[in-house]
Amino acid sequence: MDEQIHREITPLKENDCFLIFDRERKGFTFPIHFHPEFEINYIYNAEGAKRVVGDHVENIGRRELIMVGPNLYHGWENDKNSTQELLHEITLQFPRELFADHLINLNLLKPIHKLFNNANRGIKFSQETIKTLEPKIYSLSQKKGFEGYLIFQSLLYELAISTDQQLLTNISFQSKNDFHNSERIEKVYKYVKKNFGEKLMLEDAAKMVNMSVISFSRLIKQRTGKSFVDFVNEIRLGYATRWLIESNKSVSEICFECGFNNISNFNRIFKKKQGCTPSEFRNNFTGTKSVL
């Protein structure tokens, strides 16, 4: 199964609080994946699709609300008998560092602390919880600035105190995620995200974690399923897609600011990953994406 699991490179920057992605589409296209951020997923109108969270597999109903913790495998696969009606998906991602240890351990935030711990096994929320929180989830993608942040915090607390939460993975499955949670990989990941606009050399990255180029290349491939070059490019593409959606920067500006050396190379790599050119992606994008 590990060969089919991808590490997603999210476009969250170091100073971002959270990302929300709200869109309608005909089906699920992203493979089973993991990332170091927490994620909350609301899905409507995908009844019969298959959800995978860790070692738990289940067909979903008409409405679905799931939370997964850092580096926990998750993804959705289309129902073969689907009529291809549009499904509605709202995804929130936020970093582990959003709540510092001294804050998350305060008495007032104990429910959220427990929520985060439970999310390491994946949480399925009840239909009653979904019905209660649906308006707040829908409104969140329309809010900006501090108002959006307050709604996000309120949503977390209401999820934390909700009843009938179902933990999805077996408790023994948690330890398997440590395979991907390598300190060396995390160090390289942070280094690349900080310097993605610059020229990044394999030799420099290997030296930073005190490894030979051969050993480092093997580690990157083993832990991410990608070469170092592909690992860097995926991080760059995460920022490229974000800027194509959120900014008025030209494709050329985005290309060079993301660290690609020429437009042709950028277009080729982008099309291989997204199935279309950057210009087509910008023109065809439907949905709302906000980062606060």
CORFENKA-V625763 format. One record per residue. N is the residue number from 1. RES is the residue in one small letter. PSI is psi as a letter, one per 20 degrees, with the letter a starting at -180 (none if undefined). OMEGA is omega in whole degrees, -180 to 180 (* if undefined). NEAR is the number of other ideal C-beta (glycine too) atoms within 12 Angstrom. Layout:
N | RES | PSI | OMEGA | NEAR
N | RES | PSI | OMEGA | NEAR
This chain:
1 | m | h | -176 | 18
2 | d | h | -178 | 19
3 | e | h | -178 | 12
4 | q | i | -175 | 14
5 | i | p | -176 | 28
6 | h | q | 171 | 26
7 | r | o | 179 | 37
8 | e | p | 175 | 38
9 | i | o | -178 | 32
10 | t | q | -178 | 36
11 | p | j | 178 | 33
12 | l | p | 175 | 36
13 | k | r | -174 | 23
14 | e | h | -176 | 16
15 | n | j | 178 | 13
16 | d | q | 175 | 26
17 | c | g | 179 | 29
18 | f | r | 178 | 37
19 | l | q | 174 | 37
20 | i | p | -177 | 40
21 | f | o | -175 | 35
22 | d | o | -179 | 28
23 | r | r | 171 | 26
24 | e | q | 179 | 21
25 | r | r | -174 | 27
26 | k | h | -179 | 20
27 | g | r | 179 | 24
28 | f | p | -177 | 30
29 | t | i | -175 | 17
30 | f | p | -178 | 26
31 | p | r | 174 | 20
32 | i | p | -172 | 29
33 | h | r | 175 | 32
34 | f | r | 178 | 40
35 | h | r | -175 | 40
36 | p | i | 180 | 32
37 | e | q | 167 | 38
38 | f | q | 178 | 41
39 | e | p | 172 | 40
40 | i | p | -179 | 42
41 | n | p | 171 | 39
42 | y | p | -179 | 39
43 | i | p | 178 | 39
44 | y | p | 173 | 28
45 | n | k | 174 | 25
46 | a | k | -176 | 34
47 | e | p | 180 | 22
48 | g | i | 176 | 26
49 | a | q | -178 | 32
50 | k | p | 176 | 26
51 | r | p | 175 | 34
52 | v | p | 173 | 32
53 | v | o | -177 | 38
54 | g | c | 180 | 36
55 | d | j | -179 | 24
56 | h | p | 179 | 27
57 | v | p | -176 | 21
58 | e | q | 171 | 23
59 | n | q | -174 | 21
60 | i | r | 177 | 36
61 | g | a | -177 | 22
62 | r | h | 177 | 21
63 | r | q | -175 | 29
64 | e | p | 175 | 41
65 | l | o | -173 | 41
66 | i | q | 171 | 45
67 | m | p | 178 | 42
68 | v | q | -180 | 45
69 | g | r | -178 | 37
70 | p | p | 173 | 34
71 | n | k | 176 | 36
72 | l | p | 180 | 42
73 | y | p | 175 | 38
74 | h | q | 178 | 48
75 | g | r | -179 | 35
76 | w | q | 179 | 34
77 | e | q | -174 | 24
78 | n | q | 172 | 26
79 | d | p | -177 | 24
80 | k | h | -179 | 12
81 | n | j | -177 | 11
82 | s | q | 176 | 22
83 | t | j | 178 | 15
84 | q | k | 170 | 17
85 | e | q | 180 | 19
86 | l | p | 171 | 18
87 | l | q | 179 | 31
88 | h | p | -178 | 28
89 | e | p | 175 | 37
90 | i | o | -176 | 38
91 | t | p | 173 | 40
92 | l | p | 175 | 43
93 | q | p | 179 | 38
94 | f | q | -174 | 36
95 | p | q | 176 | 29
96 | r | h | -174 | 25
97 | e | j | -177 | 22
98 | l | h | 176 | 29
99 | f | o | 177 | 26
100 | a | q | -177 | 13
101 | d | g | -177 | 13
102 | h | h | 180 | 9
103 | l | g | -176 | 17
104 | i | i | 180 | 23
105 | n | i | 176 | 16
106 | l | q | -177 | 14
107 | n | g | -177 | 10
108 | l | h | -175 | 15
109 | l | j | 179 | 23
110 | k | h | 177 | 18
111 | p | h | 179 | 22
112 | i | h | 176 | 32
113 | h | g | 179 | 23
114 | k | h | 177 | 23
115 | l | g | -179 | 31
116 | f | g | 178 | 34
117 | n | g | 180 | 25
118 | n | h | -178 | 30
119 | a | h | 177 | 39
120 | n | i | 176 | 34
121 | r | i | -177 | 35
122 | g | p | -179 | 42
123 | i | p | 171 | 38
124 | k | p | -178 | 36
125 | f | q | -174 | 38
126 | s | r | 177 | 21
127 | q | h | 177 | 20
128 | e | g | 177 | 16
129 | t | g | 179 | 30
130 | i | g | -179 | 32
131 | k | h | -179 | 18
132 | t | g | -172 | 21
133 | l | i | -178 | 33
134 | e | g | 180 | 24
135 | p | h | -180 | 16
136 | k | h | 179 | 31
137 | i | g | 180 | 37
138 | y | h | -176 | 20
139 | s | h | -173 | 22
140 | l | h | -178 | 35
141 | s | i | -179 | 31
142 | q | i | -177 | 18
143 | k | q | 180 | 24
144 | k | r | 172 | 19
145 | g | b | -172 | 14
146 | f | h | 178 | 12
147 | e | g | 177 | 16
148 | g | h | 179 | 26
149 | y | g | 179 | 24
150 | l | h | 178 | 19
151 | i | g | 178 | 30
152 | f | g | 179 | 37
153 | q | g | 178 | 27
154 | s | g | 179 | 22
155 | l | g | 179 | 38
156 | l | g | -177 | 36
157 | y | g | -180 | 23
158 | e | h | 173 | 28
159 | l | g | -177 | 37
160 | a | h | -176 | 31
161 | i | j | -179 | 22
162 | s | q | -178 | 29
163 | t | r | 176 | 15
164 | d | k | 173 | 17
165 | q | p | 179 | 28
166 | q | p | 175 | 24
167 | l | p | -167 | 29
168 | l | g | -175 | 33
169 | t | q | 170 | 32
170 | n | q | -176 | 16
171 | i | h | -180 | 17
172 | s | i | -177 | 11
173 | f | h | -177 | 25
174 | q | g | -175 | 28
175 | s | h | -180 | 18
176 | k | h | -178 | 23
177 | n | i | 178 | 32
178 | d | h | 179 | 17
179 | f | h | -177 | 21
180 | h | i | -173 | 31
181 | n | l | -178 | 25
182 | s | p | 179 | 23
183 | e | h | 179 | 16
184 | r | g | 179 | 25
185 | i | g | 179 | 33
186 | e | h | 179 | 24
187 | k | g | 178 | 23
188 | v | g | -180 | 36
189 | y | g | 180 | 40
190 | k | h | 179 | 23
191 | y | g | -179 | 26
192 | v | g | -180 | 37
193 | k | h | -180 | 34
194 | k | h | -172 | 19
195 | n | k | -172 | 23
196 | f | h | 180 | 33
197 | g | i | -179 | 24
198 | e | r | 174 | 19
199 | k | o | -176 | 18
200 | l | p | -176 | 28
201 | m | p | 177 | 18
202 | l | g | -177 | 28
203 | e | h | -180 | 17
204 | d | g | 179 | 20
205 | a | g | 179 | 33
206 | a | g | -180 | 25
207 | k | h | -178 | 17
208 | m | h | -180 | 24
209 | v | j | 175 | 28
210 | n | l | 178 | 14
211 | m | q | 172 | 24
212 | s | q | -180 | 15
213 | v | g | -178 | 20
214 | i | g | -179 | 14
215 | s | h | 180 | 18
216 | f | g | 179 | 31
217 | s | h | 179 | 25
218 | r | g | 180 | 17
219 | l | g | -180 | 31
220 | i | g | -179 | 34
221 | k | g | -178 | 22
222 | q | g | -173 | 21
223 | r | h | -176 | 32
224 | t | i | -176 | 40
225 | g | j | -176 | 25
226 | k | q | 169 | 29
227 | s | r | 179 | 21
228 | f | g | 180 | 34
229 | v | g | 179 | 24
230 | d | h | 177 | 24
231 | f | g | 179 | 35
232 | v | g | -178 | 35
233 | n | h | 180 | 30
234 | e | h | 176 | 37
235 | i | g | 179 | 39
236 | r | g | -180 | 38
237 | l | h | 176 | 36
238 | g | g | 178 | 37
239 | y | h | -180 | 37
240 | a | g | -180 | 41
241 | t | h | 178 | 33
242 | r | g | -178 | 33
243 | w | h | 177 | 33
244 | l | h | -179 | 34
245 | i | g | -168 | 30
246 | e | h | -171 | 24
247 | s | r | 174 | 19
248 | n | j | 179 | 11
249 | k | q | 178 | 20
250 | s | r | 178 | 17
251 | v | h | 180 | 28
252 | s | g | 179 | 19
253 | e | g | -179 | 19
254 | i | g | 179 | 33
255 | c | g | -174 | 31
256 | f | h | 178 | 23
257 | e | h | 178 | 22
258 | c | i | 175 | 39
259 | g | j | 176 | 30
260 | f | q | -171 | 33
261 | n | i | 176 | 18
262 | n | r | -175 | 13
263 | i | g | -178 | 21
264 | s | g | 179 | 16
265 | n | g | 178 | 20
266 | f | g | 180 | 35
267 | n | g | -178 | 25
268 | r | g | -178 | 19
269 | i | g | -179 | 27
270 | f | g | -178 | 34
271 | k | h | 178 | 19
272 | k | h | -178 | 16
273 | k | g | -171 | 28
274 | q | i | -179 | 27
275 | g | j | 178 | 12
276 | c | r | 178 | 18
277 | t | r | 177 | 24
278 | p | g | 179 | 38
279 | s | g | 178 | 22
280 | e | g | 179 | 16
281 | f | g | -180 | 26
282 | r | g | -178 | 25
283 | n | h | -174 | 13
284 | n | i | -174 | 17
285 | f | p | 173 | 23
286 | t | p | -180 | 17
287 | g | a | -178 | 21
288 | t | p | 177 | 26
289 | k | p | -178 | 30
290 | s | q | 174 | 33
291 | v | p | -179 | 33
292 | l | none | * | 29
